[in-house]
Amino acid sequence: MKLRNVRLFTIRLVVDVADHRSVSLAGVKNNIVQPGVTKQICNLEALLGFELFERSESKRRITGVTDRGKPVVEHFRRVLDTIEELEEGEIDEPVE
């Protein structure tokens, strides 16, 4: 599985969908229409080889994060937290 080409934008979408349990709300937050969010998520799930999100029977609503998706979402959350720390200058410089 090659995740090196996954964009930061996609990582942000995954975390927002998990937090809001809504593709539409994640789209609004990131200024992208719902079909675009769905495509990003589906492409990532195809790359991973498993679904990140539990969906309703009609496949129209996100109902939660799958067991296999939970560690992915948590890793993505840490990536975003680290980037935020870097942007805010909260990362200590290495000690020599």
TIDORO-654276 format. One line per 4 residues: number of its first residue (from 1); their letters; for each residue y, z, x of C-alpha. Coordinates in Angstrom, 1 decimal. Example, Ala and Ser with C-alpha at 12.3 -4.5 7.8 and 13.67 -1.06 7.14 Angstrom:
BEGIN
1) AS) -4.5,7.8,12.3; -1.1,7.1,13.7
END
This chain:
BEGIN
1) MKLR) 0.0,0.0,0.0; 3.3,-1.1,1.5; 6.2,0.9,0.2; 8.6,0.1,3.1
5) NVRL) 10.2,-2.6,0.9; 10.8,-0.4,-2.1; 14.5,-0.2,-2.6; 16.4,3.0,-2.9
9) FTIR) 17.6,1.8,-6.3; 14.0,1.7,-7.5; 13.4,5.2,-6.2; 16.4,6.4,-8.1
13) LVVD) 15.2,4.7,-11.3; 11.8,6.3,-11.0; 13.3,9.8,-10.6; 15.7,9.2,-13.5
17) VADH) 13.0,8.0,-15.8; 10.9,11.0,-14.9; 13.8,13.4,-15.5; 15.0,11.9,-18.8
21) RSVS) 11.6,10.6,-20.1; 13.6,7.5,-21.1; 13.9,4.1,-19.6; 17.1,3.5,-21.6
25) LAGV) 18.9,6.6,-20.3; 17.8,5.8,-16.8; 19.3,2.4,-17.3; 22.6,3.7,-18.6
29) KNNI) 22.8,6.1,-15.7; 22.2,3.3,-13.2; 24.1,0.5,-14.9; 21.1,-1.6,-15.6
33) VQPG) 19.7,-2.8,-18.9; 16.4,-1.4,-20.2; 14.3,-4.5,-19.5; 15.5,-4.4,-15.8
37) VTKQ) 14.4,-0.8,-15.5; 11.0,-1.6,-17.1; 10.5,-4.5,-14.7; 11.3,-2.3,-11.6
41) ICNL) 8.9,0.4,-12.8; 6.1,-2.1,-13.6; 6.5,-3.9,-10.2; 6.3,-0.6,-8.4
45) EALL) 3.2,0.5,-10.5; 1.6,-2.9,-9.6; 2.3,-2.2,-5.9; 0.9,1.3,-6.1
49) GFEL) -2.1,0.2,-8.2; -1.6,2.9,-10.8; 0.7,3.9,-13.6; 3.5,6.5,-12.8
53) FERS) 4.3,7.2,-16.4; 2.4,8.2,-19.5; 3.4,6.0,-22.4; 3.1,6.3,-26.2
57) ESKR) 0.3,4.3,-27.9; 2.8,1.6,-28.7; 3.9,1.6,-25.0; 7.5,1.9,-26.2
61) RITG) 8.2,5.4,-25.0; 7.7,7.3,-21.8; 6.0,10.6,-22.7; 5.6,12.1,-19.2
65) VTDR) 4.5,11.5,-15.6; 0.9,10.8,-14.9; -1.1,13.1,-12.6; -1.1,10.4,-9.9
69) GKPV) 2.6,9.8,-10.5; 3.7,13.4,-10.0; 3.4,13.5,-6.2; 5.1,10.1,-6.0
73) VEHF) 8.1,11.3,-8.1; 8.3,14.5,-6.0; 8.3,12.5,-2.8; 11.0,10.2,-4.2
77) RRVL) 13.0,13.2,-5.3; 12.9,14.5,-1.7; 14.0,11.1,-0.4; 17.1,11.2,-2.7
81) DTIE) 17.8,14.9,-1.7; 17.7,14.0,2.0; 20.0,11.1,1.5; 22.4,13.3,-0.4
85) ELEE) 22.3,15.9,2.4; 23.1,13.2,4.9; 26.0,11.9,2.8; 27.4,15.4,2.6
89) GEID) 26.9,16.1,6.2; 24.5,18.9,5.6; 21.9,17.8,8.1; 22.1,19.8,11.3
93) EPVE) 22.4,17.9,14.6; 19.3,18.1,16.8; 19.2,20.9,19.4; 18.5,19.7,22.9
END
